[in-house]
Amino acid sequence: MKLLLKKYIDCAFFLLLCSYGAGLFAQLPTHPRGVVTAGEVEAIRNSLERAPISSMFKQLRENIAERESEAAAAGHLLNNYDRAYLAVDQAGMYLLTAEQKWAEKAYQNTSILLQDSFLTNPFSRGLTRATLLQHVAIAYDFCYSGWTTAQRTLVNESLLNAMFSVNANMGYSANYNIESNWMGVRFGSVILAASVWDEPQRLPKRRSRALPLIWDATKRLREHIAKNVFVNGWNGESLGYHNYGWSFVGPALIALQNGSGQNPVFQLEQFAPKTLSSLVAQAISTVAITSSSGMATKIDLSDDNLHANLSKLTSLAWRLYPEEQQPTLQWLYHYVNPGDRYSDTRNSLLFAILFYPGPESAPVPPDQLSYCDPDQGIVVFRNTFQDKNDIVAAYSATAKRVKGHQGPDTNTPRLLGLGVPWIIGGGRTGEVAGQSNLFPAQEATPVKGDRSLGQLLDYRMDPGGGGAAIGVGSCVGVLQHRRSFQVSFDAAAGAKATLIIADSSINGKRFRICTPEYNQLLKKEDGYLLRAPNGSTMRVRALNLDKPVQVTEELVRYGGSTKRNNPGIWFEEQQYEFGRAIDLHCNGTITVAITLQPTGEPHPPIKWTKTNESLTVGEQNFYLPAKTSLNK
């Protein structure tokens, strides 16, 4: 029955899709019509003097002026990505101001992109080719009225060739699995370009040659999202790849909605219903700790990094997500862009200006402090939504892997808080040394993970954001690894956050926590203490090991041996290359208590004996293993 229903829904969608543009014969074009429509331009321009858009617009002007100076100094050596982003910002300035100089500047950079071998070679690296395609299409759409007929014709012809080549292939190095972010980039860029491309042969009954591309790419994009996003909105390749992929998927969906007269079939509720929870996952997993280029900091699962580019994602979400989510999305944007500082990564500031909510909208902080996606086996706990000192603790069983990015993070914890990342992963790599987990002996540890899956057996969410999770599994060679993970933000524990991790296994020998290298290690008889540059501390105590416990450390390059697109770790405007990997040596089982405290605050005492099934941190009692429906 379910299979018949799915076939019926797919058939209905296909018929609706084929009707897209069926009545549109070649005619005089109207621009813009992609990510914004001609009917929206006046209202956008009128909003430029309204706070906070006025300060955002001022910063955008300043940023463009700075990047234009850098571009002039670099000349023909300017990176094609940087030129593409600059061209779109200049085109956006023409859309916002109607000043002819901006159309001319945008065309100057666009014309250079048209000659770029990445755009003209149909077998070039697909991510770059699709990026150039998307940005040339946006510039064409925004600047149509400001370019000459000859300029428009040249760009329009180039768009036709490029969008057919991207739709056909993504080059030799691509991941062609439908769930990979490569496919979101591929079909998203094609949809946007095809939506703004103009059929030059204006003959009676002649339909645009772009329509078959829209029909095909839209069906493929829908299939991509269904495979890439899990049941409760978690992206199978992790948070950062969702942000990147949706910088193409989001504009494409907006263009489909605009081109179909807001047909409900292209609304998220029908087109991609699982994504309605994706921004909840992003919000709970991100802290306003400034990283590179004004971005925030997120938990780094899979082979992701710590950077969180939520500014563009939330800007697109203002246009795509249901009305009831808008106040929270507006709050989230300002949470990761505090004061008058706005992230401008990948045209995010321009998109924020284009889609910023109207004056009747007021930001409201999220009221959900914990999150679970059972497909991923991820549970995230958070104490509050206030500022960079918010605390996020996460456990991921990694119960499902897509045929895309698959970092070695089965059965792993993460911790951000008090302005600092504390427990992190290995970055953009499949190598295991930088992961925080239970490992076998050094000689038995593989260089890379074996992609084994874990299982989230049960979890509990408490009032106040804390809770627990129990899971099993290992992708680093630990046999029968079972983990109990507990989080508390209760003041009774005497700490800002308390984590209790209890591991059992056959051959686990090293309980490893990886932390950024700037967190300094002080060994203790029962474990160790980490001190961050801002003075906050994390105390780690092994409860079931003979004293003094054996503690060893090594520096592990964040991102392993990966060179391309490996940003490292950013903190307080400085880039760091290494994580500090700290091992507590054990023999199969280990129970660890972790407490987090701000500058000058002592860590609470812990009462525990080997015969007890519970322990006390401060005045709060914890059961071992964690109490869930499995062991009430």
C-alpha positions, 0 to 999 in steps of 0.5 A, a space after each residue: 500500500 505504501 509503495 502504491 501511495 509513493 508511486 501515486 505521489 511521484 506520478 502526481 508530482 511529475 505531472 505538476 512538474 511537466 505543467 511548469 512553463 507549459 503555457 509560457 511561450 517565447 516572449 519579451 523577458 521580465 527581469 529579475 525573476 529568479 531569487 527575487 521578482 520585478 514586483 519585489 524590487 521597489 519594496 526592497 529598495 524602500 527598506 534600505 533606510 530601515 534599521 537594521 537593514 540600513 547598517 547592513 547596507 552600509 557594511 555591504 558597500 564597505 565590504 565591496 569597496 574593500 574587495 574591489 581594491 583587492 581585486 584590482 591589486 590581484 588583476 588576472 590572478 584573482 580567484 574565480 570564486 572571489 570574482 564570482 562573489 564580487 560580481 553578484 554583490 555588484 549586481 546586487 548593488 545595481 538591483 538595490 540602487 539602480 545606479 548604472 555604475 554597478 551594472 557596468 562593474 558587474 558586467 566587467 567581472 562577469 565577462 571575465 568569468 565567461 572566459 574562465 576555463 572552468 565555465 567553458 570546459 564541460 568536463 571541468 571540476 563540477 563544483 567550480 563550474 556550477 558556482 560560476 554558472 549560478 553567479 553568472 545567472 544571478 548577475 544576468 538576472 539582476 543587471 538585465 536592464 542595466 546591460 546593453 543588448 549585446 552584453 545580454 546576448 553574450 551572457 545569455 548564450 554562455 548560460 545556455 551552454 554552461 547549464 547544459 554541461 552542468 546538467 550533463 556531468 560534474 567532471 571526473 572528481 565528482 560524487 555522483 551519488 544522488 545524496 551527495 551535496 555535489 548533486 544539490 549544487 549541480 541541480 540547484 545551479 541548473 534550476 536557477 540558471 534555467 529559470 532566468 535564461 531567455 529564449 532568443 527565438 521568439 516565435 509563435 508557440 515556441 517554448 523555452 529550451 530551458 524547460 526540459 532542464 527545469 523539469 529534469 533538474 527539479 525531479 533530481 533535486 527532489 530525489 537528492 533532498 529526500 536521500 540527503 536529509 534524514 527523518 528529523 532534518 539532520 543532513 546525512 553529510 553533517 551541518 556544514 555540508 547542509 549550509 554549503 549545499 543549500 546555498 544552491 538548493 535554496 535559491 533554486 527552490 525560490 526560483 521554482 516558486 517564483 516561476 510557478 506563481 507560488 505553486 504549493 508543490 514547490 513549498 517545503 511542506 510538499 517538496 522537502 518536508 523533512 527539511 522543516 526541522 533542519 534549522 532547528 538542528 542547526 540552531 541547537 548545534 551552533 554557538 555564537 563563538 566567532 570563527 573565520 570570516 565572522 562565522 559562528 561555531 558548530 559541533 563538527 561531526 562527520 568530516 566537517 569543520 567547526 565553522 558555521 555559516 548560518 547567515 546565508 542559510 537563515 536569510 534564504 530561510 526567511 523566504 522559504 520556511 513557514 511563517 511560524 518559524 520566522 521569528 526564531 529564524 530572525 533571532 538566529 540570524 542576529 545571534 550569529 551576527 551580534 551588534 552591527 557586525 554581519 557575516 558576508 561569506 558567500 554573498 550572505 549579507 546581500 541575501 540578508 538585505 534582500 529577504 530581511 523580514 518586514 517591520 511587523 516581525 519581531 525576533 523570538 529566541 528558540 524554545 527548544 533546547 534539545 534535539 534528536 534525529 533517530 536516523 543519524 542517532 544524534 542527540 544534542 543538549 543545550 543550556 540556553 540561547 543567549 550568547 557565546 557562552 551558551 553550552 552545547 553537548 552532543 552524542 552521535 551514534 552515527 547510525 546511518 551513512 550516506 554515500 557522501 561525506 562519512 567521517 569516522 565519528 561513530 559513538 562520539 561526543 562533542 562539547 562547546 561552551 563558555 566561549 570555547 570549543 572543548 571536545 571536537 572531532 578531526 575536521 575534514 578527514 577520514 583519519 581517526 587520530 583527531 576524533 574524540 572516542 574510545 580507542 584500542 591500543 595504539 598499534 591496533 588503531 587503524 589510520 582511517 575509520 572502517 565506516 561501521 555504524 553505531 546504534 542509538 539504543 535510547 535517549 532521554 531529554 530533561 527540562 532545562 536542556 540536559 538528558 542522556 543517551 545510550 548507544 553502541 558501535 565503533 568504527 575505530 576497532 573497539 569491540 562491543 563498545 557501549 557508551 552511556 552519555 549524560 548531560 546536566 546543566 543543573 546548578 545542584 551539580 555545582 558546575 555550568 555543565 556536567 557530563 558523565 560518560 561510561 564506556 564498556 568494551 572488550 579492547 578499549 585502551 584509550 579514552 581520547 578527547 581532542 580539543 583545540 591546541 590553544 586549550 592548555 593541559 594540566 595533568 592531575 592524579 585522577 585525570 586532567 584540567 584544560 584551561 582555555 585562553 579566556 580562563 574558563 576550565 574543563 575538568 576531566 576525572 576518571 572514576 574507576 581507574 587506579 591513581 595516578 591515572 596514565 595521561 598522554 597527549 599528542 598534537 594532531 593536525 586538524 583535518 589530518 593530511 587534507 590540504 584542500 578546503 581545510 580551514 583549520 581551527 579559528 579562535 579570536 581572529 587567529 588560525 590554529 593548525 592542530 588539535 590536542 589529543 589527550 588519552 586516559 589509558 584504561 582496560 576495557 571500561 572507563 567512567 569519566 566525569 567532565 565539569 565545565 566552569 568559568 574563570 575563577 570558579 572551582 570544580 565541584 567534588 565527586 563522590 563515587 565508589 566502585 561498588 556503587 551504581 551511582 555517583 554524586 557531582 556537587 549535590 546532584 546524583 547520577 545513575 550508571 548507566 544513564 536512566 532511560 526507558 531501557 533501565 528504569 
